[in-house]
Amino acid sequence: MEKIPEIYGSLVFNDNIMRDKLPNDIYKALRKTIKKGTHLELDVANAVAIAMKEWAVENGATHFTHWFQPMTGYTAEKHDSFIAPTDDGHVIMEFSGKELVKGEPDASSFPSGGIRATFEARGYTAWDPSSPAFIKDGTLYIPTAFCSYTGEALDKKTPLLRSMDALSKEATQILKLIGNTEVESVVTTVGPEQEYFLIDKDDYAKRRDLIFTGRTLLGAPSPKGQEMDDHYFGALRPRVAAYMHELDETLWKLGIPAKTKHNEVAPAQHELAPVFDTTNVAVDRNQLTMEIMKEVALKHDFVCLLHEKPFAGINGSGKHNNWSMSTNTGVNLLDPGKTPAENIQFLIFLTAIIKAVDEYSDMMRLSVASAGNDHRLGANEAPPAIISIFLGDELTAVIESIKNDTFFKNGDKVVMETGAAVIPHFTRDNTDRNRTSPFAFTGNKFEFRSLGSSASVATPNIVLNTAVADALSDFYEVLKDVPEDKLNEAIHTLIKETIIKHDRVIFNGNGYTDEWVKEAEKRGLYNLKSTPDVLPRFLDEKNVKLFTKHGIFTETEINSRYEILLENYSKTIHIEACTLKDMIYHDFFPAVVKYMDSLTKSVIGKKQISSMISTSAEEKMLETVSSQYEALYVAVGKLEEDIKAAEGMEEGLELAKFYHDPVFKGMEKVRQIADYIESFIPDEFLPYPTYSKILFYV
């Protein structure tokens, strides 16, 4: 293996490369743009483009692409070569500042939620200098924003950058108000943990449900699942270890700080976690990580599944969004320090987060809503749909002392003794981990655990950044005119009143219990269980006001995203329902008929040999399978009717609700019967690999 420091970031146009390749004045101008968000002049862009092209060509690149994140949930790219023909029949390699800064992809085929008509095709991609360019597969990738001809954001990056600016502005003015005058900006940082499944490529190719939907729509449980807890953190199998090794090296070359890898709870499930990074860079790198995971998997005869619930009956995959805030001077604003009760700066930001999550918990839930993630939330593998905050014992005690005006005594660090003399003593953290909490404080950051594994982490961070910015803005309005000699008292009052008003969202217990559901209802917390339940909240007056006030979305952009999310949900369920119907008719029914024919022949054969030979077992099995076959025929017929009814409805909320209720429930009924029949049928009759084969033979 090559030395890690030598390969790390070798395919990234990073700060070291820029310092080496760019004239000093150009380098300083670019750094100013990246750090302070100032406008980039064309002459600077031209100089950067020349250096970027030279570096890319030196590293084997022949093409460049503006890499962006449309509302499909995936990334998009159009590749152009560097070549420019000359009069003498040769070519030269060219790349201009204009090509670097702006591209013009056809915007008509990307989701716009009605912003653009099909014939209005022009859209623009614009370079994001704060996210470094990189080389992949002989192409220079330039991270960009994507907007329509009329200026509306058609992507996830643009509103994310807006939300980061909003939070920086509001956080900085609060910090200056309380005396932290050297701070010029605040950035949010994210470290997204990524869960995934690896299955054999040959098995994948035999299952049209996995090919078309990313999850299995049929499949009886295997005799063993995850109940023994033996896969979690277990020894890596050689094929998996080889995959992870190549994945790490590939990511490191692209400057992605892959840190942790291990087996997850479910069989064939694994996790990769990076070191945190500035939020927009972390979002870009997570999108790239998901793409690289899939590409490297194919080289090892695997397919990487990123669906939130690819297999029924075992854990699905999530993505934990570890979020924090840091000043340009390097201070983590969510570090409580040794005396959190006396850390006014920490308490201001902590209470702002409590206020933000309570007031906009519906938007937090909406930010992780999808057809795939609906399978996970609330099951014993993911947090419930009810958004709450876990603070742990120490911070909860601090909050209670402020609320009740009582003295808080800092507890001494607990030294952990294992009873084995050879094991070194170590101190216990000030908070346990609550795996059932959607939004948990974990020492110096919050972990938003509700995200689905295939989702972009952009939307949850847009909501989180904006909601916290709004809370800080409210705080500033309360404190800005307070005389300096009364500021500490005003801050204490503000923190206390905020806690009293919003502490209903704090819950340190088991989020999986029925008791919590009842308690949350008493507290007035939302329990928005499905995507169609939560999406209309986007258009609520308070939420529209939140995003328009801080310049994150226009009302037009909000409406367009609402329409896109509804449409995506309906289309996802429609594809799944049609795939299930086709599998039943074209794959499963023929297999069942073939098996019943085999049983019938066995009965007839035995009777021909001797009337004394019992055929009761075969006859009972035949009767059972035959009756279930008839029930399945009726159920899939009803599903087909519901699909046709949905196809005749107009796009919108009612259609999404129709897909959630009769269509999806019909799919569950079909699966229940089919999976029961599958439990009788030998593997050789089935046209697809079973759960036992897929999950335990990697």
C-alpha positions in Angstrom: 0.0 0.0 0.0 1.2 3.5 -0.8 1.9 5.7 2.2 -1.3 7.4 3.3 0.1 11.0 3.7 1.4 10.8 0.1 -1.9 9.6 -1.4 -4.3 11.6 0.8 -5.8 14.4 -1.3 -3.6 13.6 -4.3 -6.6 14.0 -6.6 -7.9 17.2 -5.0 -7.2 20.8 -6.1 -6.6 21.7 -2.4 -5.0 24.6 -0.6 -1.5 23.2 -1.0 -1.9 22.8 -4.8 -3.5 26.2 -5.1 -0.6 27.8 -3.2 1.9 26.1 -5.4 0.2 26.7 -8.7 -1.3 30.1 -8.4 0.5 33.5 -8.3 0.4 34.9 -4.8 -2.1 37.7 -5.5 -4.4 35.3 -7.2 -4.1 32.8 -4.4 -4.9 35.5 -1.8 -7.9 36.6 -3.8 -9.3 33.1 -4.1 -8.7 32.4 -0.4 -10.6 35.6 0.5 -13.5 34.4 -1.7 -13.5 31.0 0.1 -13.2 32.4 3.6 -15.4 35.5 3.4 -17.7 34.7 0.5 -16.6 37.8 -1.5 -17.2 38.1 -5.2 -14.6 36.5 -7.5 -13.4 38.6 -10.4 -13.1 37.1 -13.9 -9.3 37.7 -14.1 -8.9 35.7 -10.9 -11.2 33.0 -12.3 -9.1 32.8 -15.5 -5.9 32.4 -13.6 -7.4 29.7 -11.4 -8.8 27.9 -14.5 -5.4 27.8 -16.2 -3.7 26.4 -13.0 -6.6 23.9 -12.4 -6.4 22.7 -16.0 -2.7 22.2 -15.9 -2.8 20.3 -12.7 -5.7 18.2 -13.9 -3.9 17.3 -17.2 -0.8 16.4 -15.3 -2.9 13.9 -13.3 -4.4 12.3 -16.4 -7.6 14.3 -16.8 -8.9 14.9 -20.4 -12.4 16.3 -19.5 -14.1 18.6 -17.0 -17.6 18.6 -15.6 -19.7 20.9 -13.5 -20.9 18.5 -10.7 -24.2 19.5 -9.1 -27.0 18.2 -6.9 -30.4 18.6 -8.5 -33.6 17.7 -6.7 -33.4 14.1 -7.9 -31.5 13.2 -4.7 -28.5 12.2 -6.8 -25.7 14.1 -8.5 -25.5 15.2 -12.1 -22.6 15.8 -14.5 -22.0 16.6 -18.2 -18.4 16.0 -19.4 -16.6 18.4 -21.8 -13.1 17.8 -23.1 -10.3 20.3 -22.7 -9.4 20.0 -26.4 -9.7 23.0 -28.8 -9.0 22.4 -32.5 -6.3 24.6 -34.1 -6.0 25.8 -37.8 -3.3 23.3 -38.6 -5.5 20.3 -37.7 -4.1 19.7 -34.2 -5.7 20.4 -30.8 -4.6 22.3 -27.7 -5.8 21.9 -24.2 -7.9 24.9 -23.1 -10.0 25.8 -20.1 -11.2 29.4 -19.4 -12.4 31.2 -16.3 -15.8 31.5 -17.9 -16.0 27.7 -18.3 -14.9 27.3 -14.7 -17.4 29.8 -13.2 -20.5 29.0 -15.3 -22.0 26.1 -17.2 -25.3 25.7 -19.0 -26.9 22.3 -18.6 -30.4 21.6 -19.9 -32.6 22.2 -16.9 -35.9 21.0 -18.5 -35.4 17.4 -17.6 -34.6 18.0 -13.9 -37.3 18.3 -11.2 -38.4 21.9 -10.8 -41.8 21.6 -9.2 -43.5 23.8 -11.8 -40.9 26.5 -11.7 -40.0 25.8 -15.3 -42.1 24.5 -18.2 -40.6 21.7 -20.3 -39.8 24.0 -23.2 -38.0 26.5 -21.0 -34.8 24.6 -21.0 -31.9 26.9 -19.9 -30.3 26.5 -16.5 -27.0 27.5 -15.0 -24.3 25.8 -12.9 -22.1 28.1 -10.9 -18.8 27.2 -9.3 -18.6 26.8 -5.5 -15.0 27.8 -4.7 -15.5 26.7 -1.1 -15.7 23.0 -2.1 -12.5 21.8 -3.7 -12.4 20.4 -7.3 -11.2 16.8 -7.7 -10.3 14.3 -10.4 -12.2 11.1 -10.8 -12.0 8.6 -13.8 -10.0 11.1 -15.9 -12.4 14.0 -15.4 -11.9 17.2 -13.4 -15.0 17.5 -11.2 -16.0 21.1 -10.3 -18.6 21.3 -7.5 -21.3 23.8 -8.5 -24.7 25.2 -7.6 -27.6 24.8 -10.0 -30.3 27.4 -10.8 -33.0 28.2 -13.3 -32.8 30.8 -16.1 -34.9 33.0 -13.8 -32.6 32.6 -10.8 -34.5 30.1 -8.6 -32.4 27.4 -6.9 -33.0 24.0 -8.5 -30.5 22.1 -6.3 -29.6 21.3 -2.7 -26.3 23.2 -2.5 -27.6 26.7 -3.1 -30.1 26.8 -0.1 -27.5 25.0 2.0 -24.9 27.8 1.4 -27.6 30.4 2.1 -28.4 28.7 5.4 -24.7 28.6 6.4 -24.5 32.3 5.7 -27.6 33.0 7.8 -26.3 31.1 10.7 -22.9 32.7 10.5 -24.5 36.1 10.5 -26.8 35.5 13.5 -24.2 33.6 15.5 -21.5 36.2 15.0 -23.7 39.1 16.1 -24.7 37.3 19.3 -21.0 36.5 20.0 -20.0 40.1 19.5 -22.9 41.2 21.7 -21.6 39.1 24.7 -18.1 40.3 24.2 -16.5 37.9 21.8 -15.4 40.6 19.5 -12.6 38.8 17.6 -15.0 36.4 15.9 -15.7 37.2 12.3 -17.7 34.2 11.2 -19.2 30.9 12.4 -19.3 27.7 10.4 -21.3 24.6 10.9 -19.5 21.3 10.7 -20.9 17.8 9.9 -19.6 14.3 10.1 -22.1 12.0 8.4 -21.9 8.3 9.3 -23.0 6.1 6.4 -24.6 2.7 6.7 -24.9 0.3 3.8 -25.4 -3.4 2.7 -23.1 -5.5 0.5 -24.6 -8.4 -1.4 -23.3 -10.6 -4.3 -23.6 -9.0 -7.7 -25.0 -12.3 -9.1 -27.8 -12.4 -6.5 -28.6 -8.8 -7.2 -29.0 -9.4 -10.9 -31.6 -12.1 -10.2 -33.9 -9.9 -8.2 -35.8 -7.3 -10.3 -37.1 -5.7 -7.0 -33.6 -4.8 -6.0 -32.7 -3.6 -9.5 -35.8 -1.3 -9.9 -36.5 -0.2 -6.3 -33.3 -0.8 -4.2 -35.2 -3.1 -1.8 -36.7 -6.6 -1.7 -40.5 -6.6 -2.2 -40.7 -10.3 -1.5 -38.8 -12.6 0.8 -39.5 -14.9 3.7 -37.3 -14.5 6.7 -34.3 -16.7 7.0 -34.0 -19.1 10.0 -31.4 -16.7 11.5 -31.6 -12.9 11.4 -29.8 -10.5 13.7 -31.1 -11.9 17.0 -27.7 -13.2 18.1 -26.0 -9.8 17.8 -23.0 -11.6 16.4 -22.5 -9.4 13.3 -22.2 -6.1 15.0 -18.5 -5.1 15.3 -17.7 -8.7 14.3 -14.6 -9.8 12.4 -14.6 -8.6 8.8 -14.9 -11.3 6.2 -12.0 -11.3 3.8 -14.0 -10.1 0.8 -15.6 -7.3 2.8 -12.2 -6.3 4.3 -10.7 -6.1 0.8 -13.6 -4.0 -0.4 -13.3 -1.6 2.6 -9.5 -1.4 2.1 -9.9 -0.2 -1.6 -12.8 2.0 -0.6 -10.6 3.8 2.0 -7.7 4.3 -0.4 -10.0 5.7 -3.1 -11.7 8.1 -0.7 -8.4 9.2 0.8 -7.1 10.1 -2.7 -10.2 12.3 -3.1 -9.5 14.0 0.2 -12.4 12.3 2.0 -11.3 11.6 5.6 -12.7 8.1 6.0 -12.0 7.2 9.6 -14.0 4.3 10.9 -15.3 1.1 9.3 -17.1 -1.9 10.9 -19.9 -4.5 10.6 -23.3 -3.1 11.6 -26.2 -4.9 13.4 -27.9 -6.7 10.4 -26.1 -9.5 8.5 -24.4 -8.1 5.4 -24.7 -4.5 6.8 -21.7 -2.2 7.4 -20.8 1.4 8.3 -18.3 4.0 7.3 -17.7 7.2 9.2 -15.6 10.2 8.2 -13.9 12.9 10.2 -16.2 16.0 10.4 -15.8 18.9 7.8 -17.4 22.2 7.0 -21.1 21.4 6.2 -21.2 22.1 2.4 -17.9 20.2 1.9 -19.2 17.4 4.0 -22.4 17.2 2.0 -20.5 17.1 -1.3 -18.1 14.4 0.1 -21.0 12.3 1.3 -22.6 12.4 -2.1 -19.2 11.4 -3.6 -18.8 8.7 -0.9 -22.1 7.0 -1.9 -21.1 7.0 -5.6 -17.6 5.6 -4.8 -19.1 2.9 -2.5 -21.2 1.6 -5.4 -18.3 1.8 -8.0 -15.8 0.0 -5.8 -18.4 -2.6 -4.8 -18.7 -3.7 -8.4 -15.0 -4.3 -8.7 -15.3 -6.8 -5.9 -18.4 -8.5 -7.4 -20.6 -6.8 -4.8 -23.5 -4.5 -5.1 -23.7 -1.8 -2.5 -27.3 -1.1 -1.3 -28.1 2.3 0.2 -31.9 1.9 0.5 -33.2 2.6 4.0 -34.8 -0.8 4.3 -33.6 -3.3 1.7 -34.7 -6.4 3.7 -37.8 -6.9 5.9 -37.4 -8.2 9.4 -33.8 -6.9 10.0 -32.4 -3.4 10.6 -32.3 -0.9 7.8 -29.7 1.7 7.2 -29.5 5.2 8.4 -27.1 8.1 8.3 -26.1 10.0 11.5 -25.6 13.7 11.0 -23.1 14.8 13.6 -23.6 18.6 13.7 -21.7 21.4 15.5 -20.7 25.1 15.2 -17.2 26.6 15.3 -15.9 30.1 15.1 -13.2 31.2 12.7 -10.9 31.4 15.7 -11.3 27.7 16.3 -13.8 27.6 19.2 -16.4 24.8 19.2 -19.5 26.6 20.4 -21.1 23.3 21.6 -18.2 22.4 23.9 -19.6 22.8 27.4 -16.2 22.9 29.0 -15.4 21.8 32.6 -18.2 24.0 34.1 -21.1 24.1 31.7 -23.4 25.9 34.2 -21.0 28.8 34.2 -20.3 28.8 30.4 -22.7 31.5 29.3 -21.6 31.3 25.6 -22.3 27.5 25.6 -25.7 28.0 27.4 -26.9 30.6 24.9 -26.2 28.4 21.9 -27.6 25.3 23.7 -30.9 27.0 24.5 -31.1 28.4 21.0 -30.9 24.9 19.7 -33.6 23.7 22.2 -35.8 26.5 21.0 -35.1 25.8 17.3 -35.8 22.1 17.5 -39.0 22.6 19.5 -40.4 25.3 17.2 -39.4 23.6 14.0 -39.6 19.9 14.9 -42.1 19.4 12.0 -39.5 20.7 9.6 -36.8 18.5 11.2 -39.1 15.5 10.6 -39.8 16.7 7.1 -36.1 17.0 6.3 -35.7 13.2 6.7 -39.0 12.2 5.1 -39.0 9.8 2.2 -40.8 6.6 1.2 -37.7 4.6 2.1 -37.2 6.2 5.5 -40.8 5.7 6.4 -39.9 2.0 6.8 -37.3 2.7 9.5 -38.5 5.5 11.7 -40.2 4.2 14.8 -38.9 0.7 14.5 -36.3 -0.8 16.9 -33.5 0.3 14.7 -34.0 4.0 14.3 -35.4 6.9 16.3 -39.2 7.4 16.4 -41.0 9.9 14.1 -41.4 12.1 17.2 -38.6 14.7 17.3 -37.0 15.2 20.7 -33.7 16.1 22.3 -31.5 14.0 24.5 -29.1 16.0 26.7 -27.9 13.4 29.2 -27.9 13.7 33.0 -25.4 16.5 33.5 -26.8 19.0 31.0 -30.3 18.2 32.1 -29.3 19.0 35.6 -27.8 22.3 34.5 -31.0 23.1 32.6 -33.2 22.2 35.6 -31.0 24.4 37.9 -31.4 27.4 35.6 -35.1 26.8 35.3 -35.7 26.5 39.0 -33.0 29.0 40.2 -31.2 26.4 42.2 -27.4 25.9 42.6 -25.7 23.4 40.3 -22.7 21.6 41.7 -20.3 20.3 39.1 -19.9 16.6 39.7 -16.4 15.1 39.8 -15.4 12.9 36.9 -16.3 9.3 37.6 -13.2 7.0 37.3 -14.2 3.7 35.7 -12.7 0.6 37.3 -13.2 -2.7 35.6 -11.9 -4.9 38.4 -9.1 -6.2 36.3 -5.8 -4.8 37.5 -4.2 -4.8 34.0 -6.9 -2.6 32.5 -6.0 1.2 32.8 -8.5 3.4 34.6 -10.4 5.9 32.5 -13.0 8.6 33.2 -16.6 8.3 32.2 -18.2 10.7 29.7 -20.6 13.3 31.1 -23.4 11.8 29.1 -24.5 8.3 28.1 -25.6 7.6 24.5 -29.3 7.3 23.8 -29.7 5.3 20.6 -33.5 5.9 20.5 -33.2 9.7 20.5 -33.6 11.5 17.1 -31.4 14.5 18.3 -28.8 13.6 20.9 -26.1 15.7 22.5 -22.9 13.6 22.4 -20.3 15.7 24.2 -19.5 18.6 21.9 -22.0 18.1 19.1 -25.5 17.0 18.3 -26.2 13.8 16.5 -29.3 13.9 14.3 -30.0 10.2 13.9 -33.2 10.2 11.8 -31.6 10.5 8.3 -32.1 7.7 5.8 -29.0 6.1 4.3 -29.6 7.1 0.7 -30.5 10.7 1.5 -28.5 13.8 0.9 -27.5 15.4 4.2 -28.1 18.8 2.7 -31.8 19.2 3.6 -31.5 18.3 7.3 -28.7 20.8 7.7 -30.6 23.5 5.8 -33.4 23.1 8.3 -31.1 22.9 11.3 -28.9 25.8 10.3 -32.0 28.0 9.5 -33.9 27.1 12.7 -30.9 27.8 14.9 -30.2 31.1 13.0 -33.8 32.1 13.7 -33.5 31.4 17.4 -30.3 33.4 17.6 -31.9 36.2 15.7 -34.7 36.3 18.3 -32.2 36.3 21.1 -30.3 39.3 19.5 -33.5 41.3 19.3 -34.1 40.8 23.0 -30.6 41.6 24.0 -29.3 44.2 21.6 -30.5 47.3 23.4 -29.8 46.1 27.0 -27.2 48.3 28.8 -23.9 46.6 29.3 -24.2 46.6 33.1 -27.5 44.7 32.9 -26.6 42.3 30.1 -25.6 39.3 32.3 -28.9 39.5 34.1 -30.9 39.8 30.8 -29.0 36.8 29.4 -29.9 34.7 32.5 -33.5 35.7 32.2 -33.6 34.9 28.5 -32.1 31.5 29.0 -34.4 30.7 31.8 -37.6 31.8 30.0 -36.5 29.9 26.8 -35.9 26.7 28.8 -39.3 27.0 30.6 -41.1 27.5 27.2 -39.3 24.8 25.2 -38.1 22.1 27.6 -41.0 19.9 26.5 -38.8 18.7 23.6 -36.1 17.3 26.0 -36.5 13.6 26.7 -33.8 11.3 28.0 -35.7 8.1 28.1 -36.5 5.2 25.8 -38.1 6.6 22.6 -39.3 3.2 21.5 -41.9 2.8 24.2 -45.7 3.3 23.9 -45.4 5.3 27.1 -43.3 7.9 25.3 -45.8 8.2 22.4 -48.5 9.0 25.0 -46.3 11.3 26.9 -45.2 13.1 23.7 -48.9 13.6 22.8 -49.5 15.2 26.2 -46.6 17.5 25.7 -48.0 18.6 22.3 -45.2 17.2 20.2 -45.7 16.1 16.6 -45.9 12.4 15.7 -45.9 12.7 11.9 -45.5 9.0 11.0 -45.4 9.1 7.2 -44.2 11.3 4.4 -47.7 12.3 3.3 -48.5 13.2 6.9 -45.5 15.6 7.2 -45.1 17.2 3.7 -48.0 19.7 4.1 -46.2 21.2 7.0 -43.8 22.7 4.6 -46.4 25.2 3.5 -47.4 26.3 7.1 -47.2 30.0 7.6 -44.6 29.8 10.3 -42.3 27.6 8.1 -42.7 29.7 5.0 -41.9 32.8 7.2 -38.8 31.1 8.6 -37.2 30.4 5.2 -38.2 33.6 3.5 -37.1 35.7 6.4 -33.5 34.4 6.3 -33.4 34.2 2.5 -33.1 30.5 2.3 -36.0 29.9 0.0 -38.4 32.1 -1.9 -42.1 31.1 -1.7 -41.8 29.9 -5.2 -38.9 27.6 -4.2 -40.8 26.3 -1.2 -43.8 25.4 -3.3 -41.6 23.8 -6.0 -39.9 21.6 -3.4 -43.2 20.6 -1.8 -44.4 19.5 -5.3 -41.2 17.6 -6.0 -41.3 15.8 -2.7 -44.9 14.8 -3.2 -44.2 13.6 -6.7 -41.1 11.6 -5.6 -43.1 9.8 -3.0 -45.9 8.9 -5.3 -43.5 7.8 -8.1 -41.5 5.7 -5.7 -44.5 3.7 -4.4 -45.9 3.5 -8.0 -42.6 1.9 -9.2 -42.5 -0.5 -6.2 -46.2 -1.5 -6.7 -45.7 -2.2 -10.4 -42.5 -4.1 -9.8 -44.2 -6.3 -7.1 -47.1 -7.0 -9.4 -44.8 -8.0 -12.3 -42.8 -10.2 -10.0 -45.9 -12.0 -8.8 -47.3 -12.6 -12.3 -44.0 -13.3 -14.1 -41.8 -14.9 -11.5 -43.7 -16.1 -8.4 -46.9 -17.5 -9.8 -45.0 -19.8 -12.3 -42.8 -21.0 -9.5 -45.8 -21.8 -7.3 -47.5 -23.6 -10.2 -44.4 -25.6 -10.9 -44.1 -26.6 -7.2 -47.8 -27.6 -7.0 -47.3 -29.7 -10.2 -44.4 -31.4 -8.4 -46.6 -32.2 -5.4 -49.4 -33.4 -7.6 -47.0 -35.7 -9.5 -45.7 -37.0 -6.2 -49.2 -37.9 -5.0 -50.1 -39.6 -8.3 -46.8 -41.4 -8.4 -47.1 -42.8 -4.9 -50.7 -44.0 -5.6 -49.7 -45.7 -8.8 -47.0 -47.6 -6.9 -49.2 -48.7 -4.1 -52.5 -47.6 -2.5 -50.9 -48.5 0.9 -48.4 -45.6 0.6 -49.6 -42.5 2.5 -49.9 -39.2 0.5 -51.5 -37.2 3.2 -48.5 -35.0 3.8 -48.2 -34.0 0.1 -51.9 -33.5 -0.2 -52.1 -31.2 2.9 -49.2 -29.2 1.6 -50.8 -29.0 -1.8 -54.1 -27.9 -0.2 -52.3 -25.2 1.9 -50.3 -23.8 -1.0 -53.2 -24.0 -3.4 -55.5 -22.0 -1.0 -52.8 -19.4 -0.5 -52.2 -19.2 -4.2 -55.9 -18.3 -4.7 -55.7 -15.7 -1.9 -52.6 -14.2 -3.5 -54.3 -14.0 -6.9 -57.1 -12.0 -5.4 -54.7 -9.7 -3.5 -52.5 -9.0 -6.5 -55.7 -8.4 -8.5 -56.8 -5.8 -6.0 -53.4 -4.2 -6.0 -53.5 -3.9 -9.8 -56.9 -2.2 -9.6 -55.5 0.3 -7.1 -52.5 1.0 -9.3 -54.8 1.8 -12.2 -56.9 4.0 -10.0 -53.8 5.9 -8.9 -52.7 6.3 -12.5 -55.9 8.1 -13.2 -55.5 10.7 -10.4 -53.9 14.1 -10.6 -50.5 14.7 -8.9 -50.7 16.1 -5.4 -51.3 15.4 -1.8 -54.4 13.2 -2.4 -52.4 11.0 -4.7 -49.6 10.6 -2.2 -52.2 9.7 0.4 -53.8 7.2 -1.9 -50.4 5.6 -2.6 -49.7 5.4 1.2 -53.0 3.8 2.1 -54.7 1.5 -0.4 -51.6 0.9 -2.6 -48.9 0.5 0.0 -51.2 -1.5 2.3 -52.1 -3.7 -0.7 -48.5 -4.3 -1.3 -48.0 -5.4 2.3 -51.0 -7.8 1.9 -49.5 -9.3 -1.2 -46.2 -9.7 0.4 -47.6 -11.3 3.5 -49.2 -14.1 1.5 -46.3 -14.5 -0.9 -43.8 -14.8 1.9 -45.9 -17.4 3.6 -46.0 -19.5 0.4 -42.3 -19.0 -0.1 -41.7 -20.7 3.2 -43.0 -24.0 1.7 -41.2 -23.8 -1.6 -37.7 -25.4 -2.1 -35.0 -23.0 -3.3 -34.7 -24.7 -6.7 -38.2 -23.7 -7.6 -37.8 -20.0 -6.8 -36.6 -17.7 -9.6 -34.7 -15.4 -7.2 -32.2 -16.0 -4.3 -33.7 -16.1 -0.8 -32.8 -14.0 2.2 -30.7 -16.9 3.5 -28.6 -16.9 0.3 -28.3 -13.1 0.0 -27.5 -12.3 3.6 -25.3 -15.1 4.8 -23.2 -16.2 1.9 -21.1 -13.1 1.1 
